[in-house]
Amino acid sequence: MLNDIKEQSLSEWLKVRLRTVMNEHADHLATGSVKDFSEYKRVCGVIEGLALAEREMLDWIDQHTRE
């Protein structure tokens, strides 16, 4: 992935990246790969934080791109 900033906006890149990382953590949970409750809480917190960041970004994009 060379510098393709001309072909993709930061918001598009962030949407994909946030969703990818969130899905990786969700898969980690779903496959039973967490070692203990402490790791379970940490992974759930990461997912929650990423979901919040994604929602805030999507809301901002929606507010600033309305015609």
C-alpha positions in Angstrom: 0.0 0.0 0.0 1.9 2.9 -1.3 0.9 6.5 -0.5 -2.6 6.3 -2.0 -3.9 9.4 -0.2 -5.1 10.8 -3.5 -7.4 7.9 -4.0 -8.9 7.5 -0.6 -10.0 10.0 2.0 -8.9 9.8 5.6 -12.4 9.2 6.7 -12.8 6.3 4.3 -9.5 4.8 5.5 -10.5 5.2 9.1 -13.9 3.6 8.6 -12.2 0.5 7.1 -9.4 0.4 9.7 -11.7 0.9 12.7 -14.0 -1.8 11.5 -11.1 -4.2 10.7 -9.6 -3.9 14.1 -12.9 -4.2 15.8 -13.7 -7.4 13.9 -10.3 -8.8 14.8 -11.0 -8.3 18.5 -14.5 -9.7 18.1 -13.1 -12.8 16.4 -10.6 -13.2 19.2 -13.6 -13.2 21.7 -15.8 -15.4 19.5 -13.2 -18.1 19.1 -12.6 -18.4 22.8 -9.0 -17.3 22.6 -9.1 -15.0 25.6 -7.1 -16.5 28.5 -8.9 -15.1 31.5 -11.5 -12.7 32.6 -9.0 -9.8 32.7 -8.2 -10.3 29.1 -12.0 -10.6 28.3 -12.7 -7.3 30.0 -9.8 -5.6 28.1 -10.9 -6.9 24.7 -14.5 -5.9 25.4 -13.2 -2.4 26.3 -11.3 -2.1 23.1 -14.3 -3.1 21.1 -16.5 -0.7 22.9 -14.0 2.1 22.4 -13.6 1.4 18.7 -17.4 1.2 18.3 -17.7 4.6 20.0 -15.0 6.1 17.8 -16.6 4.8 14.7 -20.0 6.1 15.6 -18.6 9.5 16.5 -16.8 9.7 13.2 -19.8 8.5 11.1 -22.0 11.1 12.9 -19.4 13.9 12.2 -19.2 12.9 8.5 -23.0 12.8 8.3 -23.4 16.3 9.8 -20.7 17.8 7.6 -21.7 16.2 4.3 -25.4 16.9 4.2 -26.4 19.0 1.2 
